Amino acid sequence: MASRPPSRITAPARPLRRGGARHPGARLAALTLPALAAVTLTAVALTVGASIVAGCADPAPVVAGSRERLAPGITYSADLDGDRSFEKVLVDETAGTITIIDGDVVYRSRDKWRVVGAYLGDTDHNGVLEVVTLLDDEDGRHLGLFAYYGGEYRERLVTSELVPRPAALEVIKGDLILLTLEPAEGQAGIRTLLLRWNGFSFTNVETSPAE
């Protein structure tokens, strides 16, 4: 893995349609065709053709070594397996699941987890991006890591319930995971927890005092 080039991500792409089909790369305006107007039909054809060409331009790639927040409902392109091609990553707005599409391979996180925050980051410094998440289920809030591992896309780790409960997640400097904690019982201030993935679990790097 060390010989792979740095991972890259692109600017957000258009969301996937239901069923996984991509929307055509063009914005087609609604067209009214007057009856028996051949000239108008020709003009419409030229307009549609121009729109398709204009919409085919790919967004400029952005080097990802630090972090990228995954906003729900937006499909992102990211190299998650180090093969220099982009996979599609989507946090579903309604179901709160993560979907990763790699050609004919589709991974979808378990229905019992609802994603409340997600970031891309190279948490283990191997040149391949992972998806770091905050997850809710019936037991509480958890920290999860989703990645390409052992030849497949899967959850590397989902922690037990986190107490105090994290209110927000951020990946900083590419590999450090910053959790903003809700005030603990009997405390009014907010604390932060800085974690690092060590390949097996999340290690506490620093805990800030309550403000």
N, C-alpha and C positions, 0 to 999 in steps of 0.2 A: 504493500500500500504506500510505502514511503516514496516510491518512484513516480506516483501519479502526480499530475500537475494540480495546481490549486483549483479547488472547486469554484464554480461560477454560478451566479444566478442572473436571471434577466429581470427587467422591470415586469410588474404584474401583467399577465395576459388576460384576455377576456374570459369570464366565467364559463365553465362547461355547461352545456344544456343537459337536461335530465336524460339519463340513459348513456351519458358519456360522450355524445357526439359534439364536436366543436362547431361553433357558429362560424359561418364563412367569414373570411377576413375582409369584409366590406360592409358599409352602411348603405342599404338600399332604401331610398325614399319611396313612400307610397306613390304609385303612378296611376294617373287616370288616363285611359286610352279612349279618345272619342271614336265613335263608330265610323268605319270606312275611312280612316285617316292614315294612309300609308306613310305619308311624310312624317307624321307624328310617331309612328311605330319605329321608323328608322332612327329618329332622334332619341327615342327612349333606349334603343339598343346601344347607341353610342354612349349615352349617359351611364348606363349600367356597366358597360365595359370599362369606362374610365374610373368608376367607383371601385371596381374590383382591383384594378391595377394599383390605385392609390392606397387601398387598404392592405396590400400585401407586404408592406414594409415591416420588417421585424424590429422590435424595440432594441435599442442599443444595450449590449450586455453590461452588467455591473459586476465587478469583482466582489465576491462575498468572502470575507475572512473574518468579519466582525459579527454582524447580526442582521437579521431581517425579520420584522414582525409579519406574521401571516394574518391579514385581515379576513374575517369570514366572508364567504361569497365571492372571493377573487381567486382565480387560478394562477399559481406561480409556477415558473419554470426553474428547476434546480437540478444539478447533478448530484444525485444521492448515492450512486454506486460506483463513481469514479471511472465511468466508461466514456467520458467526454461528451455524452449526449444528455439532453435535458429530460428529466421526468416532470410530470405535472403533479402539483400538490394543491389540495383544496380543503379548506375547513368549511364544512357545510353550515350555512346560516341557520337552517331549521333543525336538523338532526344533531348538530354539534359534533359530527364525526370527522375524522381525517381520512381523505382518500388520496392515494398515491397511484398514478398511472404510469407504467413503463411499458410502452408498446401494447402487447396483448395481456400483460400482467396488471391486475388491479388489486390493490390492497385497500381494505377499509377497516378502520378501527372498530372495536366492539361497541355494540349499541348501548351497553350499560354505562359507558363513559361519555360524558358530555364535555367537550373542549371549551374552556372559558378563557384560554390564552395560549398562544402558540408562537414560537420563534424558530427560525433556522439558525444553526451555528455549528461550527466544527468543534464540538466539545472535547474530543479526544486527540486533536492535532494530527489526524491521519489524512488530511486533505479531502475528506468526504463530509458532506453536510449531514446533520441529523435534525430531527424535529423535536424540540423541547416544549412540553405542554403542561398546563395546569388542567386537571381533570376533576369533574364532579361525578360522584355516584351516590348510591343510597347510604354509603358508609361515611361520606365526607369528601374532603378535597385532597387531591394527590398530585405529586409531581411525576410526570411520565417522560420517557425518552423513546422515540420511534426512529428506526434506522434500518439500513440495509445491512443484514448481519447473517452469516451462515448461508449465503446464497438466496436470501429472501428478505422481503420487507416485513417488519414485525415490531412489536414493542420490546425494547431491550430491558426496560425496567419500569414498573409502576409502583411507587412507594405505598406504604400503608398511609392511613389518614394523617395529615399534617396538622399538628397543634403546637402553637397558635396557627390559625387558619391563614394561608396566604391570600392577600387581596389582589395582588398583581404579580406578573412575571416579566422579566426582561433578561435577554442575553447580552452581556457586555464584553468587549474585547474578544469576541468570537467564541470564547470557551467558558466564561464565568457566568453563572446563573444567579441573578439577583431577585430575591423574593421580598416583596413588601408585605409585612405581616399585619394582620388586624390586631388591635390592642388586646392583650391578654386580660383575663379576669382580674379585676382590681387595679389595672393599669390604664392610664389615659393616653399615654404616648404610643407612637408607632415605631416599630423596630424593623430593620432589614436584615436579611440573612443572605450571605454570599456563599455559593456552593460551587464545587467543581466535580465533574464526572471523572472517576478514576478507572473506568473500564468495568467496574463491578457494582459500584454504588455512587451516591453523591456524598462528597466530603465537605464538611463545614470549614470554610476558609476564614470567615469573619462574621460576627454578629454585632450589629450596632446597638448601643444602649437606647432605651426608650427615650423619646424626646419629651 
